[in-house]
Amino acid sequence: MIRTFVIVLAALGSIAAVASAKSLPPNASAARTRQADAPLGRIEPTQAPVTGQEDLGDLSQPRQVLAQFYRAINNRDLNLMAQNWDQSAEAAMDNPLGGVKRGWPEIRSVYERLFRFRSQYHFEFYDYTLHEAGDLFYVVGRERGWIEVDGTRLDLAIRTTRIFRRVKGRWLQFHHHGSIEDPNMLAAYQNAVR
């Protein structure tokens, strides 16, 4: 039976995503059960960072797909990034480097620009919660990272949400929102990666 879930993600501002999702099977994973059985209120965030160095193993698992994204970005691997993103016109991204981009070709252009950046950089995801409902999962948390700018390291702090959906048995990212609160940090990051 198909149910309609309306998910409001308030951690990064008001983001709303509407998706049709199948009911959870009775043998839902421990992570799904813990989330579903948690009392109303706070779900404890995961502090261990996702860096992309994790074993990707079974890409049918949400955490492995999340690790695939960070492996792609930290290794400047555009082919792996393309495997992580939904290629449809429904894909959307709103992040500090590209603003609002719709569809994979526009999203790809932001990663191409970052990957051409000649200096080193690194990003990881931490302080996050993972929420799964049938053919949809999303993560809400923080990215930390750094980039080298003219021999100087610029530390970054980004509030981040990523939404994935299962398409033909594979998890694909179809929405990302990232925000840098510090206006000086945002300006320095945008100026560095033109």
MOUR-V419248 format. One record per residue. N is the residue number from 1. RES is the residue in three letters. PHI is phi as a letter, one per 20 degrees, with the letter a starting at -180 (999 if undefined). NEAR is the number of other C-alpha atoms within 10 Angstrom. Layout:
# MOUR-V419248
n=N res=RES phi=PHI near=NEAR
n=N res=RES phi=PHI near=NEAR
This chain:
# MOUR-V419248
n=1 res=MET phi=999 near=5
n=2 res=ILE phi=e near=9
n=3 res=ARG phi=d near=11
n=4 res=THR phi=e near=11
n=5 res=PHE phi=d near=15
n=6 res=VAL phi=d near=12
n=7 res=ILE phi=d near=13
n=8 res=VAL phi=d near=12
n=9 res=LEU phi=d near=15
n=10 res=ALA phi=e near=11
n=11 res=ALA phi=f near=13
n=12 res=LEU phi=d near=17
n=13 res=GLY phi=o near=12
n=14 res=SER phi=e near=8
n=15 res=ILE phi=d near=12
n=16 res=ALA phi=c near=11
n=17 res=ALA phi=c near=11
n=18 res=VAL phi=d near=10
n=19 res=ALA phi=b near=16
n=20 res=SER phi=e near=15
n=21 res=ALA phi=b near=20
n=22 res=LYS phi=f near=15
n=23 res=SER phi=f near=13
n=24 res=LEU phi=f near=14
n=25 res=PRO phi=f near=8
n=26 res=PRO phi=f near=7
n=27 res=ASN phi=e near=8
n=28 res=ALA phi=g near=12
n=29 res=SER phi=f near=11
n=30 res=ALA phi=g near=10
n=31 res=ALA phi=f near=12
n=32 res=ARG phi=f near=17
n=33 res=THR phi=f near=14
n=34 res=ARG phi=f near=12
n=35 res=GLN phi=f near=17
n=36 res=ALA phi=f near=14
n=37 res=ASP phi=e near=10
n=38 res=ALA phi=f near=12
n=39 res=PRO phi=f near=9
n=40 res=LEU phi=g near=8
n=41 res=GLY phi=p near=6
n=42 res=ARG phi=e near=7
n=43 res=ILE phi=d near=14
n=44 res=GLU phi=f near=11
n=45 res=PRO phi=f near=13
n=46 res=THR phi=e near=14
n=47 res=GLN phi=e near=13
n=48 res=ALA phi=f near=11
n=49 res=PRO phi=f near=17
n=50 res=VAL phi=e near=23
n=51 res=THR phi=d near=20
n=52 res=GLY phi=n near=22
n=53 res=GLN phi=e near=11
n=54 res=GLU phi=f near=15
n=55 res=ASP phi=f near=10
n=56 res=LEU phi=f near=16
n=57 res=GLY phi=l near=10
n=58 res=ASP phi=e near=10
n=59 res=LEU phi=f near=17
n=60 res=SER phi=e near=13
n=61 res=GLN phi=e near=12
n=62 res=PRO phi=g near=23
n=63 res=ARG phi=f near=15
n=64 res=GLN phi=f near=19
n=65 res=VAL phi=f near=23
n=66 res=LEU phi=f near=25
n=67 res=ALA phi=f near=23
n=68 res=GLN phi=g near=24
n=69 res=PHE phi=g near=22
n=70 res=TYR phi=f near=25
n=71 res=ARG phi=f near=22
n=72 res=ALA phi=f near=19
n=73 res=ILE phi=f near=22
n=74 res=ASN phi=f near=17
n=75 res=ASN phi=d near=15
n=76 res=ARG phi=l near=18
n=77 res=ASP phi=d near=16
n=78 res=LEU phi=f near=15
n=79 res=ASN phi=f near=9
n=80 res=LEU phi=f near=16
n=81 res=MET phi=f near=20
n=82 res=ALA phi=f near=19
n=83 res=GLN phi=f near=17
n=84 res=ASN phi=e near=23
n=85 res=TRP phi=e near=22
n=86 res=ASP phi=f near=23
n=87 res=GLN phi=e near=17
n=88 res=SER phi=e near=12
n=89 res=ALA phi=f near=12
n=90 res=GLU phi=f near=11
n=91 res=ALA phi=f near=22
n=92 res=ALA phi=b near=22
n=93 res=MET phi=b near=22
n=94 res=ASP phi=c near=18
n=95 res=ASN phi=c near=19
n=96 res=PRO phi=f near=17
n=97 res=LEU phi=e near=20
n=98 res=GLY phi=d near=17
n=99 res=GLY phi=m near=13
n=100 res=VAL phi=e near=14
n=101 res=LYS phi=c near=19
n=102 res=ARG phi=c near=17
n=103 res=GLY phi=n near=18
n=104 res=TRP phi=g near=19
n=105 res=PRO phi=g near=14
n=106 res=GLU phi=f near=16
n=107 res=ILE phi=f near=23
n=108 res=ARG phi=g near=18
n=109 res=SER phi=f near=13
n=110 res=VAL phi=f near=19
n=111 res=TYR phi=f near=20
n=112 res=GLU phi=g near=13
n=113 res=ARG phi=f near=13
n=114 res=LEU phi=f near=19
n=115 res=PHE phi=f near=19
n=116 res=ARG phi=f near=11
n=117 res=PHE phi=g near=17
n=118 res=ARG phi=f near=10
n=119 res=SER phi=e near=14
n=120 res=GLN phi=e near=13
n=121 res=TYR phi=b near=20
n=122 res=HIS phi=b near=16
n=123 res=PHE phi=c near=21
n=124 res=GLU phi=b near=19
n=125 res=PHE phi=d near=25
n=126 res=TYR phi=b near=18
n=127 res=ASP phi=l near=16
n=128 res=TYR phi=c near=22
n=129 res=THR phi=d near=17
n=130 res=LEU phi=d near=20
n=131 res=HIS phi=c near=17
n=132 res=GLU phi=c near=20
n=133 res=ALA phi=b near=18
n=134 res=GLY phi=m near=19
n=135 res=ASP phi=e near=18
n=136 res=LEU phi=b near=21
n=137 res=PHE phi=b near=19
n=138 res=TYR phi=b near=21
n=139 res=VAL phi=c near=21
n=140 res=VAL phi=c near=23
n=141 res=GLY phi=a near=21
n=142 res=ARG phi=c near=22
n=143 res=GLU phi=d near=23
n=144 res=ARG phi=c near=16
n=145 res=GLY phi=a near=15
n=146 res=TRP phi=b near=17
n=147 res=ILE phi=c near=20
n=148 res=GLU phi=e near=16
n=149 res=VAL phi=c near=18
n=150 res=ASP phi=l near=8
n=151 res=GLY phi=n near=9
n=152 res=THR phi=d near=9
n=153 res=ARG phi=e near=13
n=154 res=LEU phi=d near=15
n=155 res=ASP phi=e near=15
n=156 res=LEU phi=c near=18
n=157 res=ALA phi=c near=18
n=158 res=ILE phi=c near=23
n=159 res=ARG phi=f near=21
n=160 res=THR phi=c near=23
n=161 res=THR phi=c near=25
n=162 res=ARG phi=c near=18
n=163 res=ILE phi=c near=22
n=164 res=PHE phi=c near=25
n=165 res=ARG phi=c near=25
n=166 res=ARG phi=e near=17
n=167 res=VAL phi=c near=12
n=168 res=LYS phi=l near=7
n=169 res=GLY phi=n near=10
n=170 res=ARG phi=d near=18
n=171 res=TRP phi=f near=25
n=172 res=LEU phi=c near=24
n=173 res=GLN phi=f near=28
n=174 res=PHE phi=c near=22
n=175 res=HIS phi=b near=22
n=176 res=HIS phi=b near=20
n=177 res=HIS phi=c near=21
n=178 res=GLY phi=c near=22
n=179 res=SER phi=c near=20
n=180 res=ILE phi=d near=19
n=181 res=GLU phi=f near=11
n=182 res=ASP phi=f near=11
n=183 res=PRO phi=f near=9
n=184 res=ASN phi=f near=10
n=185 res=MET phi=f near=16
n=186 res=LEU phi=g near=18
n=187 res=ALA phi=f near=13
n=188 res=ALA phi=f near=13
n=189 res=TYR phi=f near=20
n=190 res=GLN phi=f near=13
n=191 res=ASN phi=f near=11
n=192 res=ALA phi=f near=17
n=193 res=VAL phi=d near=17
n=194 res=ARG phi=e near=12
